[in-house]
């Protein structure tokens, strides 16, 4: 598996309550809730989808299948919206 990365024209900024992604090409902002921010942070740190799912389970005590589905959903959304590299 290749490392996860946002596209070069997308910046991520952590705020007190969320993480904001800014697509410089389109001039659009996207806000991730704390769960999405945790997933993104783990992925960017090289933890991969399994590491992100593990972090969700540890933080929120959710079942494995739910954590894996949440990670897959966010990654799919970031790819579909062209915010992340494929």
N, C-alpha and C positions, 0 to 999 in steps of 0.2 A: 504494500500500500504506500502511496506517495503521501508526503506531508500535506496537511491542510493549510491553505493560505487564502486570505482575502485577495481580491484583485488589486493591482497596483493603484488604481484610482479610487479605492475604498479605504477609508480610515475608520478606526474604531476608537472611541473615547469612552472611558468609564466615568460615570457620574455617581452621585451619592446613592441613587435608586435604580440605575439601569446602565446599560451600555448602549451608546448611540453609534450607528454606522452612518457614514456620510459618503454617498456616491458622488464624487466630484464631476463625473461626466454628465450626469443627469440632474445634478443639483438637488438630490433628494436625500432625506434623512429617514432612517429606519431605527426603531427603538426595540431593543431586546429586554425582556423582563429579567429578573435575577436568575431564573432557571436557564434561559437562553444565554445570558452572559457567562454563567458557569460553564456551560457546554463549549462556548466559543473560546474561553480562556484555556480550557484543557486541550482543545484541539490545536490551538495556536502554540501551546507549549509542547506539542508533540505527543500528547497522550493518546491520540487516536480515538475512534468511536468507542472502543471498549473502555478506555480510561475515562472518557466523558460519562458513559453510562455508570461506571463504578462510582464516580464522584456524585452523580445524582442519587444513587442508592444510599451512599453514605450520608449525604446532606439531608435527604428528604425521606429516607426509609421506604422507598417505593419498590415494587417488585421488579425483577430483572427485565421481564418482557416490556414493561411500561417504560423503564429507563432507556432501553435500547430503541424502542419506538420513538420516544421523544427526541433522542439524538438523531436518528435517521430522518425524522420529519424536519428538524432544523437544517440539517445538512442539505437535504433535498430543496428546501425553500431558498437557502443561500445560493445554491447552484442555479435553480430556475430563475431567480431574480438577477442572476449574473453578478452577484456580489462576491462569490468565491470562485477560485480557479477549479477547473476539472482536472 
